[in-house]
């Protein structure tokens, strides 16, 4: 299967500097032990068979490398393909 962006992750560490990241959301299943149900793979992570840095649960909460985001940061995942 080829990599195809399904979502766009908008990450803000500073209010006026959002960063948009195109990701493929991969459903890990409800019994997966990580904090997020969905791995959000970038094209580079997918090609390298690397662990996805970003994860998201069913409520839209996002983690970076398995950790909660810093208090001054926010991340929103938008669907771009279905």
ChimeraX attribute file (.defattr): number of C-alpha atoms within 10 A of each C-alpha:
attribute: neighborCount
match mode: 1-to-1
recipient: residues
	/A:1	3
	/A:2	7
	/A:3	13
	/A:4	14
	/A:5	18
	/A:6	17
	/A:7	19
	/A:8	21
	/A:9	20
	/A:10	15
	/A:11	19
	/A:12	16
	/A:13	15
	/A:14	11
	/A:15	10
	/A:16	7
	/A:17	9
	/A:18	15
	/A:19	13
	/A:20	14
	/A:21	16
	/A:22	19
	/A:23	27
	/A:24	22
	/A:25	23
	/A:26	15
	/A:27	16
	/A:28	14
	/A:29	10
	/A:30	12
	/A:31	7
	/A:32	11
	/A:33	9
	/A:34	16
	/A:35	17
	/A:36	24
	/A:37	21
	/A:38	23
	/A:39	23
	/A:40	31
	/A:41	27
	/A:42	22
	/A:43	17
	/A:44	12
	/A:45	14
	/A:46	16
	/A:47	11
	/A:48	8
	/A:49	10
	/A:50	11
	/A:51	13
	/A:52	21
	/A:53	15
	/A:54	21
	/A:55	25
	/A:56	24
	/A:57	16
	/A:58	11
	/A:59	8
	/A:60	15
	/A:61	16
	/A:62	26
	/A:63	22
	/A:64	16
	/A:65	14
	/A:66	15
	/A:67	12
	/A:68	13
	/A:69	16
	/A:70	10
	/A:71	7
	/A:72	9
	/A:73	13
	/A:74	18
	/A:75	21
	/A:76	14
	/A:77	20
	/A:78	14
	/A:79	13
	/A:80	11
	/A:81	10
	/A:82	5
